[in-house]
Amino acid sequence: MRIQLCGRQIDWTEPLRRHAGRRLHLVLGRFSQGISLVTVDIRHDAGASTGLQKVCRIAVDLLPKGRILVEDAQENLYAAISRLADQAGRAVGRALERERDWAADPAPSKAGGGSKP
């Protein structure tokens, strides 16, 4: 599982990088075989009246295909990253569970005939 940190108009400080890495590995680490890339993007919210809001977006690219995207706007980036990591973890878990259920129980084939009365 690779993690990519992107920032627009906001620099990633070393403590913020460590926090994001720890939270994402903690929450998504158990799903690492099903994840190709996690991208965390932070930027200032241009529409915020106070100019203090920051937008954080986490995108999780799943294997073999699929993407989970969660976003939050807050003043505190640490809180936003923690909350979004938890949301992404729940969403990835649900997506991989659906994939597992589908692979284990495909739709029944009609070619084999059905039961006769």
N, C-alpha and C positions, 0 to 999 in steps of 0.2 A: 504494500500500500504506500503510494507516494503522496506527500502532502506539498501543495504549492501555495505560497502566501503571496497575495497581490495587494497592492495599495494604491489608491488614487488620491493624491493630495494629503495623504497620511502616511507617515513612515512607521514601519514595524520596529518597535524597540525590542531589544533582546529579551527583556522580561515578558513582553507580550508574545513574542515568538515561542518562548518556552511554555507559556501558559497554553497557547493554542495547540502546540504539539502534544503536551501532556493530556489535555482534555480530549483531543481527537483520538489519541492512541488508547486512552482509557475506555472511551465509549465505543469506538469503531474497531479496536484491535481484534476482537473475537470474530469479526466479519472480514478480516483482511484478505482471505482467499477469494472473496466475492467482490472486492473493490480494486479498481485499477488506479484511480486518482481521486484525491480530495483537494478541492480548491477553496481557499478562504480569501474572500475579497472584502476589503474595508475601504470606505470612502465617506466624505462629508455629504450630508443630505442637503442638496441645493434648495429644497423647498421648505426647510425648517425655518421658522420665524426668528429663532434665537441664534441659529447658526451653530449650536452646540451639539445637535444630533449627528450621530455617525451611523452609517448603514453598514451592516455586516451581512454577507451572503456566503453560505457554504453550499457547494455543489459536490455531490458524491457520484462518481461515474462507476456504475456496476458492471460486472462481468457476467455474461458475455455482452449484454447491452442494457441500457437503461440509465436513468439519471434521477437522483433525488436532489431537490433544490429547496433550501430553507433560507429565510431572510428576516432580519429584525433591525429596527432603528432604535438606538438608545444613546445616551450620553456616555455610558460606561462600556467600553469595548470588552473588558474582561467579563462582565456580566452577559453581554450579548453573545460572546463566543461560547461561554459555558451553556447558556440556554439553547443556542442553536446546535451545539454538539449533541446535547441530549435529544433534541427533536430529530436531528439527522439519524442518531442511533436507533431511535424507535422506528423511524420510517424505513431505514435499511433493513432492520430486523423483519418488519412486516413484508417488505418486498421480497426478501430472500425466502421467507416462509411460504409466500404464495408460489414462488418459483419451485420450491421443493415439493409442495403439495401437488402442483400441476405435473411435475415430472414423475411423481410416484403414482398418480391416479389420472392418467389421460382419459379423455372422453371415450366411452365405450364404442366399439366399432359395430356398425349395422351390417357389415358384410357377413358375419358369422351366423346370421339368422337370429331369431328371437325365440322365446318360449312359445309353444303351441298350446292352445286351450284344450 
